[in-house]
């Protein structure tokens, strides 16, 4: 296999060259690389994708045993992002998070876990059957949003549970706030404990001086990035990066083979190849327009009754009504009415994500929408609700700062559970997943004790308009709890 150059996209180029050969397909998929003919003109738009939507053939390489164009593309990605080894993911960061846990851990192993991780990490821990020691994160002083555990908390946990197989972290969060990962990595590496980082929202980190350092640059051993979130690949495409010698690479590769489809999408993989080439060809210039839009919007907000969170990632704009007249959910709704679709919201902020595809006009339209919303609020004379208590964002609220939990095993399923009114749930053991989504960070998981503070948090989020995954009662008027015989 000949090494490819940075300005090439070997996987994408192979697929395009192959599509031009006029081969007769007697293999899956069923569309045979031809546009759908269903009487609708719009179906032809899929033709360009069908041309490169193939399967594992003698000339297309195999994601699960790459030796040709896929291998070349993954080598180029590793060099681009600073890894020793990179694997393409066609099931999003979820597949990578599952694989890094399953590849490293055996049932009964201990792991140290940041409490406010994405649900895919919690699911991976449940599937692996490991014992989890949860580390409470510190809170951002401006917003109260949870970040990551302090160095002191990590050091105490490493000292207490030196046999732990890994420290698992998630940074940055949905709001673009990131932890200083280097000292956390150093604390774990002092005992040769590997560090696994879910960096789903930081695929662009380290690629421009305006961005924070990446988790790989901070020394993490396995890093999973959602390339589709903040770069330009297609949705569900992501990458898993490995460096150093503290993790069993063959075992992680084997786990990837278990959690990824045996029929991976070539368009998704090709989009990863193109996103990487875009970075290497354009360099930091790729992000200049988005950074300019971010700067312009932040400066203009000084003249409006809105303010943006001072995030580490300038491409995340978390905007709130500074007078508290609109919740984050309401602001998101008002923006959507004016054609601006935000990524997510919470009780305070509407979160907007910029990226390589952001245009100057996007910022102008956003500012016009915000100005229009402000004008309507002034005309309506809405009273401020800023004196109302705002719930803590994305943090298991019963946990105090610096807390290290007792070891727990996450349940994959609950054999018996019954419903109780949310107001009466405190003191019970949760029997279902309660996950505000987005951002997808579980406030409760099966087997976790429910406190009075948690109940209050859930009531506030529900009243503010949050959506919950996993809850049997979508209104959250009731919650499922374990029956007495299953309270173990």
C-alpha positions, 0 to 999 in steps of 0.5 A, a space after each residue: 500500500 502506497 502512502 497517500 498525501 495530505 491533499 488527497 482523499 484516497 477513500 473518496 477518490 477510489 469510490 468516485 473512480 470506481 463509479 465511473 467504470 460502468 461496472 454491472 453490480 451483482 451485489 448489495 445494496 439493492 439500488 445497484 448504484 443507480 438513482 431511485 425511479 419512483 416517479 418523483 424528481 427529488 429521488 434523483 438527488 440521491 444519485 450522487 450518493 448511490 454512485 459511491 454507496 457500495 459494500 466490501 468488495 475486492 477493490 473497495 477495502 474493508 473497514 474491519 480489516 483495512 489494507 487499501 483506501 480505507 487504511 490510507 484514509 485512516 493513516 492520514 487522519 491519524 497524522 492530521 489529528 496527532 494520533 498514533 492510530 485512528 479508526 473511522 466510526 459509522 455509528 457516531 461517537 457512541 460506537 467509539 465510546 462503547 468500544 473504548 470501554 469494552 476494549 479496556 474493561 472486563 466485568 467487575 473492573 473498577 473505572 473512575 468516571 466523570 459524573 456528567 458524561 454522555 449517556 453512551 458512556 453510561 451505556 458502555 459501562 453497563 454493557 461492560 459490567 464494570 464497577 463505577 466510581 463517579 467523580 463530581 465535576 466542578 461548576 463554571 462560576 459564571 453559569 453554574 454549568 458542570 465541567 469536569 472533576 478537579 485535579 484534587 478530586 482525581 488525585 484522591 480517586 486515583 490514590 483510593 482506587 489505584 486498581 481502576 482500569 481507566 479514568 473516563 472524562 468528557 470535555 468539552 461540554 455542549 456549551 463549549 466549556 472545556 476542562 484543563 485536561 493535562 493535569 487530570 491526565 498527568 494525575 492518572 498517568 502517575 499510576 499508569 492509569 489510561 485516560 479515555 476522553 469523549 471529545 465529541 464536541 471538540 473535533 476542531 480543537 487544536 486546529 486553530 490558535 483560537 481553539 483550546 488544545 485537543 485531548 490528544 494534545 493534553 496526553 489522553 490515551 483514547 479520544 473519541 470525536 464526533 467529526 460531524 458535529 463541528 467539522 464537515 463530515 456527514 451525520 453519524 460519522 466520527 473518529 476514534 484516536 489512540 496514542 501511547 502504550 497504556 491501552 490494549 489496541 488489539 482489544 479496542 479494535 476487536 470491540 470496534 468490530 463488535 459494536 460497528 455494523 458489518 456493512 459500514 456506510 461508504 458515503 459516511 467513511 468517504 465524508 470523513 476522508 473529505 473532512 480531513 482533507 479539507 483541514 489539511 488543505 485549508 488549515 486554520 483558514 477553514 475556520 476564519 469565517 465562523 470565527 468572524 461571525 462569532 466575534 461579530 455576534 458577541 460584539 453586537 449583543 452588547 446593544 441587545 438585551 441578550 448575552 453570550 456565555 464566555 465559553 472556551 470554544 468560540 464556535 459555541 454561542 450560548 445566548 440568554 435573555 439577560 433580564 430573564 424574560 425568556 427561558 432558554 427553551 423559549 428563546 430557542 422557540 422564538 429563534 426558530 420562528 425567525 428561521 434560526 435553528 439552535 442546537 439545543 436549549 436549557 432553562 437559561 441558554 439557547 445554544 448555537 453551534 457554528 462551523 466550517 459551513 457558517 456564512 457571514 449572512 448567517 450572523 446577520 440573520 441571527 442578529 436581526 432575529 434577536 433584535 426582532 425578539 427584543 423589540 417584541 419583548 419590549 413592546 409586550 412589557 414582559 416582567 423579568 423573571 431573573 430572580 427565579 432560581 435557575 436549576 443547575 445544568 447537566 449535573 446530578 444535583 445531589 452530589 456535593 463538590 469534590 464528592 467521590 461516590 462509592 463503587 456502583 454497577 450500572 444496570 442494563 435492565 431492571 427486572 421489576 419496577 413500579 411507578 410513583 408520583 415524582 413528588 414521592 420519588 425521593 428515597 426510592 431507587 430509580 428504575 429507568 433512565 432519565 436523560 434530558 436530551 439534548 445534551 444527553 447527560 443522564 440525571 438518573 440511571 437505573 439503580 441510582 438513589 433519588 434525592 429530594 434535590 433531584 426531584 426538585 431539579 426534574 420538576 424545574 426542567 419539566 416545567 421549563 419545557 425540557 424533553 426527557 429520554 428513557 422516561 416512561 411518563 413523558 410528562 414526568 408526573 411519575 417516575 419508575 422506581 425499583 420494587 423492594 425486592 429489586 433494590 440491590 
